[in-house]
Amino acid sequence: MLLHIVEENIRNEFPSLKYSKNECNDTLIIEGPNYSIGNIELEDDLDEVIVMVGTFTHWHAACYDQTMSKKSGIN
């Protein structure tokens, strides 16, 4: 899963950042700075990670490395 790689990078780059995951472990949730902005959510749909900022914007981030497995995130 791409989210596994993203989570490793977050832990390495921002070790003090607090976050949680949903029940399915396919969404990483970073609490937003206030209610107006909302949370930052990173959802893995096995093809890409969808980054949602509050309820007002989102973007898609995909991995184009064809040597990686979709399920494990590694070869």
N, C-alpha and C positions, 0 to 999 in steps of 0.2 A: 504494500500500500504506500502510496506517495505520502500520506499523512505521517507515516512512521519516519520517513526521511526528514520531513519538515519539522516534526517534533524534536528529533535529534539535533537539528540545526538551531532550533529555538533554545534548547537546553544549553548548547555550547556557546551561543552568542549572547544570550540573555538569561544567565543562570538564576537570577533572582525573580524573574517574571513568573507570576502565579497564573495558572490556567486550569481548566477542568476539561473533561470529555463527556460526551453524552453517553447514554446507556449502551448504544451500539458500538461505541469506540470509533466511530467514523467522522466525528466532528470534534475539533479542538476549540474551546471557547475561552477567550480572553476578555475579562470584564472590562467594559468601557470606562472611560474617565468620568462620565456622567450620563444621566438618563437621556439627554438630548442627542448625544452621539450614539449611544447604545454599545452593544458588545461587538467584538471582532470574532467572527466564526470562520473556521477553515474546515470545509466539508470535503471529504474524499469520496468521489463516486466511482472509483477504480479506473477512470479514464483521465481524470484531472482533479485538481483541488480548486474548489470554488471558495473565494475569499469574500465574505460578506461583512460590510461595515454598517452596523445598525440595520435599519430597514430601508435605507435610502440609496445604497449603491453596492455593487458587487463586481467582481471580475473573475476570469477563469485563468488558471495557471496549469499548463500541461507539461508533462515530461516527454520530450521527443527523442530520448535515448532508446532506440529499438532493442538494445541489448539487455534492458532491464525487464524483469518479470512484473506484471501488473499486480499480482497478489502479494509477493514478498517485498517488492521494491528493490530487490537485488538480483544478480544473475542466478 
